[in-house]
């Protein structure tokens, strides 16, 4: 246990002291730092705020009343989202009509939502913990010490996560910098940041996150569906759980830029996503019998979005491999408009977009075979815990290939 604590302590020191500064591109990082400095999300400030206020999921007693509170909370989420859309339409059209009353109603609903967020988070937290325990997933260091509680403790806050600035080279798809930005920046500020960063000769994108595991408690978006919140809260905890395993520790080195390994990042993200989806499905089916009205877009007849995105990614990779950067960027912009005509709006489709979303091997933006390899391994595993333990011990993609024969 002492060795594990030393590893984690060393990791945290490296994160704070080295960060992106460990790269030789000092001039680039200096210029980048000057651009993002006014917009950076301060983890230290946020942690101090949480420490002083004690914000986080509240401990609750399970019962039918608690389930009703969860449903009411997510009903509020839907109503808040609808109001925001209505207000946005009025602002766009220049109509001031009922704008004041709508804004007043929105403020009231957001206050009601915030007032019960801690209780709702506590209910979901307990449901996830119980389900993880049933699957035997409690403690990543159980070979050293047996604990009857979850470690790290599962703790999350229903709050808008920070934005994430993702930077990729223009001549290849590869995330070389990821910087968290404040939650309150506007679209105009986002586009200004991207424009300034792009002038450094790279491809950039500010991404809206659904969850963020870089803090404790973790962030989970407060404007998402119940199923999304369950899965995301589980996934962010799994990232913390995996840090105590070889796979997660190597991913930590990748995230901090100390030792880049795209395969390790992809395996880590994919396994966390796969396990969280299984746990999330169990939690939802066990506790919530009333199905939600999903926000999934209906596929247009004859149009397969996932296949289209994979084809776009393959074509872009082909252009970049031949050094045709402008052709790749022109092609992506052309396809962005095409996707919009099919009902799929992507604000900015570029190398940074694929660098971020391509890390998730189960998404159409990825062309990595790692997703299917992990699916094969899951099918061969006796249990979810067996699958998680096997992958968590891996240190390379060769380990994954070897494990499935």
FIRO-192224 format. One line per 5 residues: their letters; for each residue x, y, z of N, C-alpha, C. Coordinates in steps of 0.2 Angstrom, whole numbers. Example, Ala and Ser with C-alpha at 12.3 -4.5 7.8 and 13.67 -1.06 7.14 Angstrom:
AS	66/-28/39/62/-22/39/66/-16/39 ~ 64/-11/35/68/-5/36/64/0/39
//
This chain:
XXXXX	4/-6/0/0/0/0/4/6/0 ~ 10/6/4/15/12/4/17/13/-3 ~ 19/8/-7/22/9/-14/16/13/-18 ~ 10/11/-17/5/14/-21/4/21/-20 ~ 4/22/-13/3/29/-11/9/34/-14
XXXXX	15/31/-14/21/34/-17/20/36/-24 ~ 17/31/-28/16/31/-35/11/37/-36 ~ 6/37/-32/1/42/-33/3/49/-31 ~ 7/49/-26/10/56/-24/15/59/-29 ~ 19/54/-31/24/56/-37/20/59/-43
XXXXX	14/55/-45/11/57/-50/8/64/-50 ~ 5/66/-44/2/72/-43/7/78/-43 ~ 13/76/-40/19/81/-40/21/82/-48 ~ 21/77/-52/23/78/-59/18/82/-62 ~ 11/81/-61/6/84/-64/7/92/-63
XXXXX	8/93/-56/8/100/-54/15/104/-57 ~ 20/100/-56/27/103/-57/29/103/-65 ~ 27/98/-68/29/97/-75/24/100/-80 ~ 18/96/-80/13/98/-85/15/98/-92 ~ 13/103/-96/15/104/-103/22/106/-103
XXXXX	25/109/-98/31/112/-98/37/107/-99 ~ 35/100/-99/40/95/-99/42/94/-107 ~ 39/98/-111/40/97/-118/46/102/-120 ~ 49/101/-126/54/105/-128/52/112/-132 ~ 45/112/-133/42/117/-137/40/123/-133
XXXXX	46/126/-129/45/131/-124/41/137/-127 ~ 43/139/-133/40/145/-137/33/144/-138 ~ 31/138/-141/24/137/-142/20/137/-136 ~ 23/134/-130/19/134/-124/18/140/-121 ~ 23/145/-122/23/151/-119/17/155/-122
XXXXX	17/155/-129/12/159/-133/5/156/-131 ~ 5/149/-131/-2/146/-130/-4/148/-123 ~ 1/148/-118/-1/150/-111/-4/157/-111 ~ -1/162/-114/-3/169/-114/-10/169/-117 ~ -12/165/-122/-19/165/-125/-24/163/-120
XXXXX	-23/157/-117/-28/154/-113/-28/156/-105 ~ -23/160/-103/-22/162/-96/-28/165/-93 ~ -32/169/-97/-38/173/-94/-44/168/-94 ~ -43/162/-97/-49/158/-97/-48/151/-94 ~ -42/150/-91/-40/143/-88/-45/142/-82
XXXXX	-47/135/-82/-51/133/-76/-46/131/-70 ~ -46/134/-65/-42/133/-59/-44/127/-55 ~ -41/121/-55/-43/115/-51/-42/117/-44 ~ -37/120/-42/-35/122/-35/-41/126/-32 ~ -43/132/-36/-48/136/-33/-55/132/-32
XXXXX	-56/128/-37/-62/124/-37/-62/119/-31 ~ -57/116/-30/-56/111/-24/-57/115/-18 ~ -54/121/-17/-55/125/-11/-62/127/-10 ~ -65/128/-15/-72/130/-14/-76/124/-12 ~ -75/118/-15/-79/112/-13/-77/111/-5
XXXXX	-71/112/-4/-69/110/3/-72/115/8 ~ -73/121/6/-76/126/11/-83/125/12 ~ -86/124/6/-94/123/6/-96/116/7 ~ -92/111/6/-94/104/7/-99/102/2 ~ -99/105/-4/-103/103/-9/-102/96/-11
XXXXX	-107/92/-13/-106/85/-16/-113/82/-15 ~ -113/75/-17/-119/71/-16/-121/71/-9 ~ -127/71/-7/-129/70/0/-131/63/1 ~ -130/61/7/-131/54/9/-139/53/10 ~ -142/48/7/-149/48/8/-151/41/9
XXXXX	-157/40/11/-160/33/13/-164/31/6 ~ -163/25/4/-166/23/-2/-173/22/-1 ~ -177/23/-6/-185/22/-5/-188/25/-11 ~ -195/23/-12/-198/26/-18/-198/33/-18 ~ -198/37/-12/-198/44/-12/-192/47/-16
XXXXX	-186/43/-14/-180/45/-17/-180/45/-25 ~ -183/39/-27/-184/38/-34/-188/44/-38 ~ -193/46/-34/-198/51/-37/-194/58/-37 ~ -189/59/-32/-185/65/-32/-181/65/-38 ~ -178/59/-40/-173/59/-46/-177/60/-52
XXXXX	-183/57/-53/-187/58/-59/-189/66/-59 ~ -191/69/-54/-193/76/-54/-187/80/-56 ~ -181/79/-53/-175/82/-55/-174/82/-63 ~ -174/77/-66/-173/76/-73/-179/79/-77 ~ -185/79/-74/-190/83/-77/-189/90/-77
XXXXX	-186/93/-72/-183/100/-71/-178/101/-77 ~ -174/96/-78/-168/97/-83/-171/98/-90 ~ -176/94/-91/-180/95/-98/-183/101/-99 ~ -186/104/-93/-190/110/-94/-185/116/-94 ~ -179/116/-91/-174/121/-91/-171/121/-98
XXXXX	-170/115/-101/-167/115/-108/-172/118/-113 ~ -179/116/-112/-184/119/-117/-184/126/-116 ~ -184/129/-110/-184/136/-109/-178/140/-112 ~ -172/137/-111/-166/140/-114/-167/140/-122 ~ -169/135/-125/-170/135/-132/-175/140/-134
XXXXX	-181/141/-131/-186/146/-132/-183/153/-132 ~ -179/154/-127/-176/161/-126/-171/162/-131 ~ -167/157/-133/-162/158/-139/-165/159/-145 ~ -171/156/-147/-175/158/-153/-177/165/-153 ~ -180/168/-147/-182/174/-146/-176/179/-147
XXXXX	-171/178/-144/-165/182/-145/-162/182/-152 ~ -162/177/-155/-160/176/-162/-165/180/-167 ~ -171/180/-166/-176/183/-170/-177/191/-168 ~ -174/193/-163/-174/200/-161/-181/201/-158 ~ -185/196/-156/-191/197/-153/-191/198/-145
XXXXX	-193/203/-142/-192/204/-135/-198/202/-131 ~ -204/201/-134/-210/198/-131/-210/196/-124 ~ -210/190/-123/-211/187/-116/-204/185/-113 ~ -199/188/-116/-192/187/-114/-190/187/-107 ~ -193/193/-104/-192/194/-97/-195/189/-92
XXXXX	-201/187/-94/-205/182/-90/-202/175/-91 ~ -199/174/-97/-196/167/-98/-189/167/-94 ~ -186/172/-94/-179/172/-90/-181/172/-83 ~ -186/175/-80/-188/174/-73/-190/167/-72 ~ -193/164/-76/-195/157/-75/-189/152/-75
XXXXX	-185/154/-80/-179/150/-80/-174/150/-74 ~ -174/156/-71/-170/157/-65/-173/153/-59 ~ -180/153/-59/-183/150/-54/-182/142/-54 ~ -182/140/-60/-182/132/-61/-174/130/-60 ~ -170/134/-62/-163/133/-61/-161/133/-53
XXXXX	-164/137/-49/-164/137/-42/-166/131/-39 ~ -172/129/-42/-175/123/-39/-171/117/-41 ~ -168/117/-47/-164/111/-49/-157/111/-44 ~ -154/117/-43/-148/117/-39/-150/115/-32 ~ -156/116/-29/-157/115/-22/-158/107/-21
XXXXX	-159/103/-26/-160/96/-25/-155/92/-28 ~ -150/96/-31/-145/92/-35/-141/87/-30 ~ -139/90/-24/-135/86/-20/-139/80/-18 ~ -145/80/-16/-149/74/-14/-150/69/-20 ~ -151/72/-26/-152/67/-32/-145/64/-33
XXXXX	-140/68/-33/-133/65/-34/-132/59/-28 ~ -134/61/-22/-133/55/-17/-136/49/-18 ~ -143/50/-21/-147/44/-23/-143/40/-28 ~ -141/43/-33/-138/40/-39/-131/37/-37 ~ -128/40/-33/-121/38/-30/-122/31/-27
XXXXX	-127/31/-22/-128/24/-19/-130/19/-23 ~ -134/20/-28/-137/15/-33/-131/12/-37 ~ -126/17/-39/-120/15/-43/-116/11/-38 ~ -115/13/-32/-110/9/-27/-113/2/-26 ~ -119/2/-25/-122/-5/-24/-121/-10/-29
XXXXX	-122/-7/-35/-122/-11/-41/-114/-13/-43 ~ -110/-8/-42/-103/-10/-42/-101/-16/-37 ~ -103/-15/-31/-102/-20/-26/-105/-27/-28 ~ -111/-27/-31/-113/-33/-33/-109/-36/-38 ~ -106/-32/-42/-101/-35/-48/-94/-36/-45
XXXXX	-93/-35/-38/-87/-36/-35/-81/-31/-37 ~ -84/-25/-39/-79/-20/-41/-79/-15/-35 ~ -74/-15/-31/-74/-11/-25/-68/-7/-24 ~ -62/-10/-25/-56/-8/-23/-50/-10/-28 ~ -47/-5/-31/-41/-7/-36/-35/-10/-33
XXXXX	-34/-10/-26/-28/-12/-23/-30/-18/-18 ~ -35/-22/-20/-38/-27/-16/-33/-33/-15 ~ -28/-33/-20/-22/-38/-19/-18/-37/-13 ~ -18/-30/-11/-13/-28/-6/-17/-27/1 ~ -23/-24/0/-27/-23/6/-35/-24/5
XXXXX	-38/-27/9/-46/-28/8/-49/-23/11 ~ -54/-20/7/-58/-14/10/-65/-16/8 ~ -69/-14/13/-77/-16/12/-80/-9/10 ~ -76/-5/7/-79/1/4/-76/3/-2 ~ -79/7/-6/-76/9/-13/-70/13/-12
XXXXX	-65/12/-16/-59/16/-16/-57/17/-23 ~ -56/23/-25/-57/29/-21/-65/30/-20 ~ -67/34/-15/-74/35/-14/-77/38/-20 ~ -83/35/-22/-87/38/-27/-90/44/-25 ~ -88/49/-29/-90/56/-27/-91/61/-33
XXXXX	-96/63/-34/-97/68/-40/-102/73/-39 ~ -101/78/-43/-105/84/-42/-109/86/-48 ~ -116/87/-48/-120/88/-54/-119/96/-55 ~ -114/97/-60/-113/104/-61/-109/104/-68 ~ -110/110/-72/-107/110/-79/-100/109/-78
XXXXX	-97/104/-82/-90/103/-81/-86/109/-85 ~ -79/109/-84/-75/114/-88/-76/112/-95 ~ -74/117/-99/-73/116/-106/-66/113/-107 ~ -65/110/-113/-58/107/-114/-55/110/-120 ~ -50/113/-120/-46/115/-126/-42/109/-129
XXXXX	-43/107/-135/-40/101/-137/-35/104/-143 ~ -29/102/-143/-25/104/-149/-21/99/-152 ~ -22/99/-159/-18/93/-163/-14/97/-168 ~ -9/93/-170/-5/96/-176/-9/96/-182 ~ -8/100/-187/-12/100/-193/-10/94/-198
XXXXX	-4/92/-197/-2/87/-202/-3/80/-200 ~ -6/79/-194/-8/72/-191/-14/73/-186 ~ -17/68/-185/-22/68/-179/-20/65/-173 ~ -18/70/-168/-15/68/-162/-16/73/-157 ~ -19/72/-151/-20/77/-146/-13/78/-142
XXXXX	-11/84/-143/-4/86/-140/-5/90/-134 ~ -10/93/-134/-12/98/-128/-19/97/-126 ~ -21/97/-120/-28/97/-118/-28/101/-111 ~ -32/107/-112/-32/112/-106/-39/114/-104 ~ -40/113/-98/-47/114/-96/-48/122/-95
XXXXX	-54/124/-97/-56/131/-97/-62/132/-93 ~ -63/138/-91/-69/140/-86/-76/138/-90 ~ -80/136/-85/-87/135/-88/-91/140/-91 ~ -89/147/-89/-93/152/-90/-91/156/-96 ~ -87/153/-100/-85/157/-106/-90/156/-112
XXXXX	-91/162/-116/-96/162/-121/-94/159/-127 ~ -98/158/-132/-97/155/-138/-92/160/-142 ~ -93/167/-141/-89/172/-144/-81/171/-142 ~ -81/170/-135/-74/169/-132/-71/162/-135 ~ -75/157/-135/-73/151/-137/-70/151/-145
XXXXX	-73/155/-149/-71/155/-156/-65/160/-156 ~ -65/165/-152/-59/169/-152/-52/165/-149 ~ -53/161/-144/-48/157/-142/-45/152/-147 ~ -50/149/-151/-48/144/-156/-45/148/-162 ~ -47/154/-164/-44/157/-169/-37/159/-167
XXXXX	-35/162/-161/-29/163/-159/-24/157/-159 ~ -27/152/-156/-23/146/-156/-21/143/-162 ~ -26/143/-167/-25/141/-174/-19/145/-177 ~ -18/151/-175/-13/155/-178/-6/153/-176 ~ -6/149/-171/1/146/-169/3/140/-174
XXXXX	-1/138/-179/0/133/-184/-2/126/-182 ~ -8/126/-178/-10/120/-176/-18/120/-177 ~ -21/114/-175/-28/114/-176/-31/113/-169 ~ -36/117/-167/-39/118/-160/-46/117/-160 ~ -49/115/-155/-56/114/-154/-57/115/-146
XXXXX	-62/119/-144/-65/119/-137/-71/115/-137 ~ -70/109/-133/-75/104/-132/-79/105/-126 ~ -86/104/-127/-90/104/-121/-90/97/-118 ~ -88/96/-112/-88/90/-109/-94/88/-105 ~ -95/81/-105/-101/78/-101/-99/76/-94
XXXXX	-92/75/-93/-90/74/-87/-82/75/-86 ~ -80/76/-80/-73/78/-80/-70/75/-73 ~ -65/70/-74/-62/67/-69/-56/70/-66 ~ -54/76/-68/-48/79/-66/-49/82/-59 ~ -54/82/-56/-56/85/-49/-59/80/-45
XXXXX	-59/81/-38/-62/77/-34/-66/81/-29 ~ -73/81/-29/-77/76/-33/-77/77/-41 ~ -78/73/-44/-78/73/-52/-85/77/-54 ~ -84/80/-60/-90/84/-63/-94/79/-67 ~ -101/80/-66/-105/77/-71/-110/82/-73
XXXXX	-111/82/-80/-116/88/-82/-123/88/-79 ~ -125/94/-77/-131/94/-74/-137/96/-79 ~ -136/95/-86/-141/96/-91/-142/90/-95 ~ -140/85/-93/-140/78/-97/-146/74/-94 ~ -147/68/-98/-152/64/-96/-150/59/-90
XXXXX	-155/56/-87/-153/52/-81/-148/46/-83 ~ -150/43/-89/-145/37/-91/-138/40/-92 ~ -138/46/-95/-131/49/-96/-127/50/-90 ~ -131/53/-85/-128/55/-78/-125/48/-75 ~ -129/43/-75/-128/37/-71/-121/34/-75
XXXXX	-121/34/-81/-115/31/-85/-109/35/-84 ~ -110/42/-84/-104/46/-84/-101/47/-77 ~ -106/47/-72/-103/46/-65/-99/40/-64 ~ -101/35/-66/-98/28/-66/-91/28/-70 ~ -91/31/-76/-85/31/-80/-80/36/-77
XXXXX	-82/42/-74/-77/46/-71/-74/43/-65 ~ -78/39/-61/-75/35/-55/-70/30/-58 ~ -72/27/-63/-68/21/-66/-61/24/-68 ~ -61/30/-70/-54/33/-72/-50/34/-66 ~ -53/36/-60/-49/37/-54/-47/30/-52
XXXXX	-52/25/-52/-50/18/-50/-44/15/-54 ~ -44/17/-60/-39/14/-65/-32/17/-64 ~ -32/23/-61/-25/26/-59/-21/21/-55 ~ -24/17/-51/-20/13/-46/-18/6/-49 ~ -20/6/-56/-18/0/-60/-13/2/-65
XXXXX	-9/-3/-68/-4/-1/-73/-7/3/-79 ~ -13/1/-82/-16/4/-87/-17/11/-86 ~ -21/13/-80/-22/19/-78/-17/24/-76 ~ -11/21/-73/-5/25/-72/-2/27/-78 ~ -1/23/-83/2/24/-90/-3/30/-93
XXXXX	-9/29/-92/-14/34/-95/-13/41/-92 ~ -11/41/-86/-10/47/-82/-4/50/-85 ~ 1/46/-86/8/49/-89/6/52/-96 ~ 2/49/-100/0/51/-107/-4/58/-106 ~ -9/58/-101/-13/64/-101/-8/70/-99
XXXXX	-3/69/-94/1/75/-92/6/76/-97 ~ 7/72/-103/12/74/-108/19/71/-106 ~ 19/67/-101/26/64/-98/28/59/-103 ~ 23/54/-105/25/49/-109/19/47/-113 ~ 19/50/-119/13/49/-124/12/42/-126
XXXXX	6/40/-126/4/33/-129/-3/33/-131 ~ -4/34/-137/-11/34/-140/-15/28/-139 ~ -12/22/-139/-15/16/-139/-17/15/-131 ~ -13/17/-127/-15/16/-120/-21/21/-118 ~ -21/27/-121/-26/32/-120/-33/29/-122
XXXXX	-32/26/-128/-38/23/-131/-41/17/-127 ~ -36/12/-125/-39/7/-121/-42/9/-115 ~ -39/14/-111/-41/16/-105/-48/19/-106 ~ -49/24/-111/-55/27/-112/-61/22/-114 ~ -59/17/-118/-64/12/-121/-66/7/-115
XXXXX	-61/5/-111/-63/0/-106/-68/4/-100 ~ -66/10/-99/-70/14/-94/-77/15/-97 ~ -77/16/-103/-84/17/-106/-88/11/-107 ~ -85/5/-108/-88/-1/-109/-91/-3/-102 ~ -87/-3/-97/-89/-5/-90/-94/0/-88
XXXXX	-94/6/-89/-99/11/-86/-105/10/-89 ~ -105/8/-96/-112/7/-99/-115/1/-97 ~ -111/-5/-95/-114/-11/-92/-117/-9/-85 ~ -113/-6/-81/-116/-4/-74/-122/1/-75 ~ -121/6/-79/-127/10/-80/-133/7/-82
XXXXX	-133/2/-87/-139/-2/-89/-142/-5/-83 ~ -138/-8/-79/-140/-12/-73/-144/-8/-68 ~ -140/-2/-67/-143/3/-62/-150/5/-65 ~ -150/7/-71/-157/10/-74/-162/5/-74 ~ -161/-1/-76/-166/-6/-76/-168/-8/-69
XXXXX	-164/-8/-64/-165/-10/-58/-170/-5/-54 ~ -168/1/-55/-171/6/-51/-176/11/-54 ~ -176/11/-61/-180/16/-65/-184/12/-70 ~ -190/11/-69/-194/7/-74/-198/11/-79 ~ -198/17/-78/-201/22/-82/-196/24/-87
XXXXX	-197/23/-93/-191/24/-98/-192/32/-100 ~ -186/35/-101/-185/42/-103/-187/42/-111 ~ -189/48/-112/-189/50/-119/-182/52/-122 ~ -179/48/-125/-172/49/-127/-172/55/-132 ~ -166/58/-132/-164/63/-137/-161/61/-143
XXXXX	-160/54/-144/-157/52/-150/-160/54/-156 ~ -156/56/-161/-158/58/-168/-161/51/-171 ~ -166/52/-175/-168/47/-179/-164/46/-186 ~ -162/41/-187/-158/40/-193/-162/41/-199 ~ -160/45/-204/-163/46/-210/-163/40/-214
XXXXX	-168/39/-218/-168/33/-222/-162/33/-227 ~ -158/28/-227/-153/28/-232/-146/31/-230 ~ -147/34/-224/-141/38/-221/-138/35/-215 ~ -132/33/-214/-129/30/-208/-124/35/-206 ~ -125/39/-200/-121/44/-198/-114/41/-196
XXXXX	-114/35/-192/-108/32/-190/-104/30/-195 ~ -107/27/-200/-103/25/-206/-100/31/-210 ~ -104/36/-210/-101/42/-214/-95/45/-210 ~ -96/45/-203/-90/48/-199/-84/44/-200 ~ -85/37/-200/-79/33/-201/-76/34/-208
XXXXX	-80/35/-213/-77/36/-220/-73/43/-220 ~ -76/48/-217/-73/55/-217/-66/54/-213 ~ -66/51/-208/-60/50/-204/-54/46/-208 ~ -56/41/-212/-52/37/-216/-49/42/-222 ~ -53/46/-225/-51/50/-230/-47/55/-228
XXXXX	-48/58/-222/-44/63/-219/-37/60/-217 ~ -37/55/-214/-30/51/-213/-26/50/-219 ~ -30/48/-225/-26/47/-231/-23/54/-234 ~ -27/59/-234/-25/66/-236/-18/68/-232 ~ -19/67/-225/-13/69/-221/-7/65/-222
XXXXX	-8/59/-223/-3/54/-224/1/56/-230 ~ -2/59/-235/1/62/-241/3/69/-241 ~ 3/72/-235/5/79/-234/0/84/-237 ~ -6/82/-239/-11/86/-242/-16/89/-236 ~ -13/94/-232/-16/97/-226/-22/101/-229
XXXXX	-21/105/-233/-27/110/-236/-32/106/-239 ~ -31/100/-242/-36/96/-245/-40/93/-240 ~ -36/91/-234/-40/87/-229/-44/92/-225 ~ -42/98/-224/-46/103/-221/-52/106/-225 ~ -51/106/-231/-56/108/-236/-62/103/-236
XXXXX	-59/96/-236/-64/91/-236/-68/90/-230 ~ -65/92/-224/-69/91/-218/-74/97/-217 ~ -72/103/-220/-77/108/-220/-83/107/-224 ~ -81/104/-230/-87/102/-235/-91/97/-232 ~ -88/92/-228/-92/86/-225/-96/89/-219
XXXXX	-94/94/-216/-97/97/-210/-104/100/-212 ~ -104/104/-218/-110/106/-221/-114/101/-223 ~ -112/96/-226/-116/90/-228/-119/87/-222 ~ -116/86/-217/-119/83/-211/-124/87/-208 ~ -123/94/-209/-128/98/-206/-135/98/-210
XXXXX	-134/97/-217/-140/96/-221/-143/90/-220 ~ -140/85/-216/-143/79/-214/-146/79/-207 ~ -145/85/-204/-148/86/-197/-143/85/-192 ~ -136/84/-193/-131/83/-188/-127/89/-188 ~ -128/93/-184/-124/100/-184/-117/99/-179
XXXXX	-112/100/-182/-105/100/-179/-102/107/-180 ~ -101/110/-174/-99/117/-175/-92/118/-178 ~ -87/113/-177/-81/113/-180/-78/106/-181 ~ -77/104/-187/-74/98/-189/-67/99/-192 ~ -62/96/-187/-55/97/-189/-51/92/-186
XXXXX	-44/92/-187/-40/87/-184/-41/87/-176 ~ -42/92/-173/-43/92/-166/-49/88/-164 ~ -54/89/-168/-61/86/-167/-59/78/-167 ~ -56/76/-172/-55/68/-172/-50/66/-167 ~ -45/71/-165/-40/69/-160/-44/67/-153
XXXXX	-49/72/-152/-52/71/-145/-57/65/-146 ~ -62/65/-151/-67/60/-151/-64/53/-153 ~ -59/53/-157/-56/47/-159/-53/43/-154 ~ -51/46/-148/-49/42/-142/-54/37/-140 ~ -60/38/-141/-65/33/-139/-66/28/-144
XXXXX	-64/22/-143/-64/17/-148/-71/15/-150 ~ -76/16/-146/-83/14/-148/-87/19/-152 ~ -83/25/-154/-87/30/-157/-85/30/-165 ~ -90/33/-169/-89/32/-176/-83/37/-178 ~ -80/41/-174/-75/45/-176/-68/42/-175
XXXXX	-68/36/-172/-62/31/-171/-62/26/-177 ~ -56/25/-179/-55/19/-184/-51/14/-181 ~ -50/15/-174/-45/10/-171/-49/3/-170 ~ -45/-2/-171/-48/-9/-170/-48/-11/-162 ~ -46/-6/-158/-45/-8/-151/-52/-9/-148
XXXXX	-57/-5/-150/-64/-6/-148/-67/-13/-149 ~ -66/-16/-155/-68/-23/-157/-64/-28/-153 ~ -58/-27/-152/-53/-31/-148/-56/-32/-141 ~ -57/-26/-138/-60/-26/-131/-67/-30/-131 ~ -71/-29/-136/-77/-32/-136/-76/-40/-136
XXXXX	-71/-42/-140/-70/-49/-140/-68/-52/-134 ~ -63/-48/-130/-61/-50/-124/-67/-50/-119 ~ -71/-45/-119/-77/-45/-114/-81/-51/-115 ~ -82/-53/-122/-86/-59/-123/-82/-66/-120 ~ -76/-66/-120/-72/-71/-117/-72/-71/-109
XXXXX	-73/-66/-106/-72/-65/-99/-78/-68/-95 ~ -77/-71/-89/-82/-74/-85/-86/-69/-82 ~ -84/-63/-81/-88/-58/-77/-85/-51/-79 ~ -89/-46/-77/-87/-39/-79/-81/-38/-75 ~ -80/-40/-69/-74/-39/-65/-68/-42/-68
XXXXX	-69/-48/-70/-64/-52/-73/-61/-48/-79 ~ -66/-45/-83/-64/-41/-89/-60/-35/-87 ~ -63/-31/-82/-59/-25/-80/-52/-27/-77 ~ -52/-32/-73/-45/-34/-70/-40/-35/-75 ~ -42/-39/-80/-38/-41/-85/-35/-35/-89
XXXXX	-40/-31/-91/-37/-25/-95/-33/-20/-91 ~ -35/-19/-85/-32/-14/-80/-25/-16/-79 ~ -23/-22/-80/-16/-24/-79/-12/-24/-85 ~ -15/-21/-91/-11/-21/-97/-7/-15/-97 ~ -1/-15/-101/4/-10/-102/5/-8/-109
XXXXX	1/-12/-114/2/-10/-121/-4/-14/-125 ~ -4/-12/-131/-9/-15/-135/-7/-22/-136 ~ -1/-24/-136/1/-31/-137/-2/-35/-132 ~ -2/-32/-126/-5/-36/-120/-13/-38/-122 ~ -16/-33/-125/-23/-34/-127/-24/-39/-133
XXXXX	-19/-39/-138/-20/-43/-143/-18/-50/-141 ~ -13/-51/-136/-11/-57/-133/-16/-61/-129 ~ -20/-56/-126/-26/-59/-121/-31/-62/-125 ~ -32/-60/-131/-38/-63/-135/-36/-68/-140 ~ -29/-70/-140/-27/-75/-144/-26/-73/-151
//
